[in-house]
């Protein structure tokens, strides 16, 4: 046993000395970004020898297998370091070290322990490096574009990782201004990676409405929720690209297309009779409740359009207040259509059937709900038709969906 213990210690010592004298750059080739033969050759050799040793039940089997484990660890570890993915490197070390401690393998513990110390130091150095990049935005921009201009898979992934690491350190140091400009670089990195890794051409998509619609419409009108989600991702990356380039179609245009996606998702779940699933979509729908106040805005609900707004009624009687609310909602809806360029309309819009949606609070139905923070009354007014059925259907595609937790029918609670 003493003999085999000495062999194991000697084997680990050889590996440690080999690593210490060679250094990181001896493992990774900066030009090809590939692992050099020093490790790959040894891994291949060990993988060939181990099956033979296992068949012959050779005492060397255990030591060769342990050396293979150490060498594979080293190849992953050095790849993470080269890619500046130090969190993954630290996680790898901790996982291996904890496993060795659990099985009380002193040889493995002695092997992995120095890597824990080393990676902790490198994480501190990485943080210092990013702090230096934050001193001036141009420092970060120069480093960022160095990866972006290479426009290959490895470099674009590095650009993404770089922005995520930068955001992490900026958040830890509460550098609000830095965090704001880093969002721009994160958007760019996402857009460039999407453009590279898919068949979509973001430059064409953000310059021509007809070309965008040709790609977008089949996805958003699909009966597959997965394809509708793909449409959402396409719009988000077009928006990321448009925000940081001189594109013809701007971020406001793509914000409206996101509403189309959200409405399509809402319609999909309505078709399959699973409206409760909307609550799990994470911000892709608005859930309205009758016993709480809702966000002010214009929404699509079933085949109608609903306006949520605030007003200060001048009248004392409810029927007159209702007229005031409808007039206020008419103005808000017409202005919304104009500002968001949903359609070319004149100064007046022909409104069809209109009714107040009641609030249900304290087991009582109310036309309006007083908001003490706004010191105003909130209303919900439903429009079944605007101008025409075709017009209503067309503009409703661009409105965010509204799904009630309590369904109503013609203004009455079910």
Residue pairs with C-beta under 8 A, 6 or more apart in sequence:
4 59
4 63
7 63
8 63
8 66
8 107
9 107
11 63
11 66
11 67
12 70
12 107
12 110
12 111
15 67
15 70
15 71
15 74
15 111
16 111
16 114
19 74
22 38
24 78
24 81
24 82
26 36
26 38
27 35
27 36
27 38
27 39
27 74
27 75
27 78
27 82
28 34
28 35
28 36
28 78
28 79
28 82
29 35
29 36
33 82
33 154
35 75
35 78
35 79
39 71
39 74
39 75
39 78
40 75
42 71
43 68
43 71
43 72
43 75
46 64
46 67
46 68
46 71
47 68
49 64
50 61
50 64
50 65
50 68
53 60
53 61
53 64
54 61
66 107
66 108
69 108
70 108
70 111
73 92
73 96
73 112
76 92
77 89
77 92
77 93
77 115
80 86
80 88
80 89
80 92
81 89
81 122
83 158
83 161
84 126
84 158
84 161
84 162
84 165
85 161
86 119
86 122
86 123
86 126
87 123
89 119
89 122
90 116
90 119
90 120
90 123
93 112
93 115
93 116
93 119
94 116
96 108
96 112
97 109
97 112
97 113
97 115
97 116
99 108
100 108
100 109
100 111
100 112
101 109
126 165
127 169
130 165
130 166
130 169
130 170
131 169
131 173
132 139
133 139
133 140
133 143
133 166
134 140
134 166
134 169
134 170
134 175
134 178
137 181
140 166
140 182
140 185
141 185
143 162
144 159
144 162
144 163
144 185
144 188
144 189
147 155
147 156
147 158
147 159
147 162
148 155
148 156
148 159
148 188
148 189
148 192
150 156
151 192
151 196
152 196
153 196
153 197
156 189
156 192
156 193
156 196
157 193
159 189
159 192
159 193
160 186
160 189
160 190
160 193
162 189
163 182
163 185
163 186
163 189
164 186
166 178
166 182
166 185
167 179
167 182
167 183
167 186
170 178
170 179
170 182
171 179
184 243
184 244
187 240
187 243
187 244
188 240
188 241
188 244
190 237
190 240
191 202
191 237
191 240
191 241
191 244
194 200
194 202
194 233
194 237
194 240
195 201
195 202
195 203
195 237
195 241
200 215
200 234
200 237
202 237
202 238
202 241
203 241
203 245
203 247
204 211
205 211
205 212
205 215
205 234
205 238
205 241
205 249
206 212
206 238
206 241
206 242
206 245
206 247
206 248
206 249
207 247
207 248
207 249
208 248
208 249
209 249
209 253
212 238
212 249
212 257
215 234
216 231
216 234
216 235
216 257
218 227
219 227
219 228
219 230
219 231
219 234
220 228
220 231
220 260
220 261
220 264
221 264
222 228
222 231
223 268
225 265
225 268
228 261
228 264
228 265
228 268
229 265
231 261
231 264
232 258
232 261
232 262
232 265
232 284
235 254
235 257
235 258
235 261
236 254
236 258
238 249
238 254
238 257
239 251
239 254
239 255
239 258
241 247
242 249
242 250
242 251
242 253
242 254
243 251
252 340
256 340
256 342
256 398
257 398
259 397
259 398
259 399
259 400
260 397
260 398
261 284
262 284
262 285
262 400
262 401
263 300
263 396
263 397
263 398
263 399
263 400
263 401
265 278
265 281
265 284
265 285
265 401
266 278
266 285
266 300
266 401
266 403
267 401
269 275
269 277
269 278
270 302
275 403
278 284
278 285
278 287
278 401
278 403
279 285
279 287
285 400
285 401
285 402
285 403
286 294
286 295
286 297
286 299
286 400
286 401
286 402
286 403
287 403
287 405
288 294
288 308
288 380
288 402
288 403
288 404
288 405
289 404
289 405
289 406
290 358
290 359
290 360
290 361
290 404
290 405
290 406
290 413
291 359
291 360
291 361
293 369
293 371
293 378
294 308
294 378
294 380
295 308
296 308
296 309
296 310
296 378
297 307
297 308
297 400
298 305
298 306
298 307
298 308
298 332
298 333
298 336
298 399
299 305
299 306
299 307
299 308
299 399
299 400
299 401
299 402
300 306
300 396
300 397
300 399
300 400
300 401
300 402
301 382
301 401
301 402
301 403
301 404
303 384
303 392
303 393
303 396
304 382
304 383
304 384
304 392
305 333
305 382
305 383
305 386
305 392
305 395
305 396
305 399
306 357
306 380
306 381
306 382
306 383
306 402
307 329
307 332
307 333
307 380
307 381
307 383
308 378
308 379
308 380
309 325
309 328
309 329
309 332
309 378
309 379
309 381
310 371
310 374
310 376
310 377
310 378
310 379
311 324
311 325
311 328
311 376
311 377
311 379
312 376
312 377
313 320
313 321
313 324
313 325
313 368
313 377
314 324
315 321
315 323
315 324
318 367
321 367
321 368
321 377
322 356
322 367
325 356
325 367
325 368
325 377
325 379
325 381
326 354
326 356
326 381
328 379
329 354
329 379
329 381
330 349
330 351
333 349
333 351
333 383
333 386
334 345
334 348
334 349
336 342
337 343
337 345
337 349
337 395
338 345
340 398
342 394
342 395
342 398
343 391
343 394
343 395
345 387
349 386
349 387
350 386
350 387
351 383
351 385
351 386
352 383
352 384
352 385
352 386
352 392
353 383
353 384
353 385
354 381
354 382
354 383
354 384
355 381
355 382
355 410
355 411
356 367
356 379
356 380
356 381
356 382
356 411
357 380
357 381
357 382
357 408
357 411
358 365
358 366
358 367
358 408
358 411
358 412
358 413
359 365
359 366
359 367
359 368
359 369
359 378
359 380
360 366
360 406
360 413
361 369
365 413
367 379
368 377
368 378
368 379
369 377
369 378
369 379
370 376
370 377
370 378
371 377
371 378
382 411
383 392
384 392
385 392
386 392
386 395
406 413
406 414
407 414
408 414
